[in-house]
Amino acid sequence: MPMPIDPDKTTRVMISMPKPLAKYLRQVAKSRAISLSQLMLQATLDRYPPPSEATENEDDHSS
């Protein structure tokens, strides 16, 4: 289920990529029944997970 979009808590990001790559990624997204933007977001979060709260708190106290 898609999350509601709160304009105060979101930002729009645009990317450029070669057309053959975009075509391929659209096919992958379509085969998974998700949008291309959702595919890109999921892949990015899988590759670069956001830091956990515990890690953020440790960073604040390391000075």
Secondary structure by P-SEA (a helix, b strand, c coil): cccccccccbbbbbbbccaaaaaaaaaaaaaacccaaaaaaaaaaaacccccaaaaaaaaacc
